[in-house]
Structures are given as structure tokens and as C-alpha cells.
């Protein structure tokens, strides 16, 4: 996961503001990533400090096995984590891109 710069609550320079805003306009945000569903388990957890109980987690399959699994997924969010409930099987390539919104 690539970390994007954070602004100081007070005293950010106009250069820092412009850089962060331009990164946002280019879609370069911290709330995206990749997750591989845990093999031989029925859940996988994504931990990020910005995830909260009201977050929405969007998944996009990157592999055929991930696409086949998509209809079996249920996601719950709590403070700092999203838990993906899924089928318990030995496939190791159920890989998804994810984006989180809200918190």
C-alpha cells in the first residue's frame, strides 16, 4: 500500500495543499488496496485506521476464482477493520482490489 501525505491540521503550506488536492483529483487516495481471501478460512480481515462502522467496502475481483466467490461474500465493518465472510476452501488466488468509503 502506498502511503499518501497527510496535511497538518494547522499551518499547511499552499504547496502542500496543492499537492494533496492534485493527488485526490488523480484518484491517488489511501482508501484503496488489494486483498487476497484467506485460504482454508471462512473470513478475511482488512485493517485500516479510516474504516468505521458506517464504511462501505467495494470489491473488484482480479482473478477468475475471485469472481466466482463474489456472490458468496458478506462484509461487516467496525472501527479500524472490515471483515469479509466467504467460502472456506483452499484456493489461494481469490484476489480483489478494494476501495472503502465513509467511516
C-alpha positions as CSV (number, residue, x, y, z in Angstrom):
1,X,0.0,0.0,0.0
2,X,1.4,3.4,-1.0
3,X,1.0,6.0,1.7
4,X,-0.2,9.4,0.6
5,X,0.9,12.5,2.5
6,X,-1.3,13.8,5.3
7,X,-1.8,17.5,5.9
8,X,-1.1,19.1,9.3
9,X,-4.3,20.3,10.9
10,X,-2.9,23.8,11.1
11,X,-0.2,25.5,9.1
12,X,-0.2,23.6,5.8
13,X,1.5,25.5,3.1
14,X,-0.2,26.3,-0.2
15,X,2.3,24.0,-1.9
16,X,1.3,21.1,0.4
17,X,-2.4,21.8,-0.2
18,X,-2.0,21.9,-3.9
19,X,-0.1,18.6,-3.9
20,X,-2.7,16.8,-1.9
21,X,-5.6,18.2,-3.8
22,X,-3.9,17.2,-7.1
23,X,-3.3,13.7,-5.8
24,X,-7.0,13.4,-4.9
25,X,-8.0,14.6,-8.4
26,X,-5.8,11.9,-9.9
27,X,-7.5,9.2,-7.7
28,X,-4.4,8.7,-5.5
29,X,-6.0,8.1,-2.2
30,X,-5.3,5.9,0.8
31,X,-8.6,4.1,0.8
32,X,-7.8,1.6,-1.9
33,X,-5.8,-1.6,-1.8
34,X,-5.6,-5.3,-2.6
35,X,-6.8,-8.2,-0.5
36,X,-6.5,-12.0,-1.0
37,X,-9.1,-14.1,0.7
38,X,-7.5,-16.3,3.3
39,X,-7.3,-20.0,2.1
40,X,-8.9,-22.7,4.3
41,X,-10.7,-20.0,6.4
42,X,-14.2,-18.5,6.2
43,X,-13.2,-14.9,6.9
44,X,-10.5,-12.4,5.9
45,X,-9.9,-9.0,7.7
46,X,-8.8,-5.7,6.1
47,X,-7.4,-3.4,8.8
48,X,-7.1,0.3,8.1
49,X,-7.5,3.2,10.6
50,X,-10.0,5.0,8.4
51,X,-12.5,2.1,8.3
52,X,-15.5,2.6,10.6
53,X,-18.9,1.0,11.4
54,X,-20.6,3.0,8.6
55,X,-17.9,2.4,5.9
56,X,-18.8,0.9,2.6
57,X,-16.2,-1.6,1.1
58,X,-16.3,-2.2,-2.6
59,X,-14.6,-5.2,-4.1
60,X,-13.5,-5.8,-7.7
61,X,-12.2,-9.3,-8.5
62,X,-8.8,-9.7,-10.1
63,X,-8.9,-13.4,-10.8
64,X,-11.5,-15.9,-12.0
65,X,-11.7,-17.6,-8.6
66,X,-12.3,-14.2,-7.0
67,X,-15.1,-13.5,-9.5
68,X,-16.7,-16.9,-8.7
69,X,-16.5,-16.2,-5.0
70,X,-18.0,-12.7,-5.2
71,X,-21.7,-13.9,-4.8
72,X,-20.7,-15.7,-1.5
73,X,-19.3,-12.6,0.2
74,X,-20.7,-10.7,3.2
75,X,-18.8,-7.7,4.7
76,X,-19.1,-6.2,8.1
77,X,-17.3,-3.1,9.3
78,X,-16.1,-1.9,12.7
79,X,-13.7,0.7,13.9
80,X,-10.4,0.0,12.1
81,X,-11.4,-3.2,10.3
82,X,-13.6,-4.7,7.7
83,X,-14.3,-8.5,7.9
84,X,-15.1,-10.3,4.7
85,X,-17.1,-13.6,5.3
86,X,-16.5,-16.0,2.4
87,X,-16.4,-19.7,1.5
88,X,-13.9,-21.9,3.3
89,X,-11.8,-23.5,0.6
90,X,-8.1,-24.0,-0.3
91,X,-8.0,-21.6,-3.3
92,X,-5.1,-19.2,-2.8
93,X,-5.8,-16.8,-5.7
94,X,-9.1,-15.2,-4.7
95,X,-7.7,-11.7,-5.1
96,X,-9.7,-8.5,-5.1
97,X,-9.0,-4.8,-5.4
98,X,-10.9,-2.8,-2.8
99,X,-12.0,0.7,-2.1
100,X,-13.5,2.0,1.2
101,X,-15.8,5.0,1.5
102,X,-17.1,6.7,4.7
103,X,-16.4,5.7,8.2
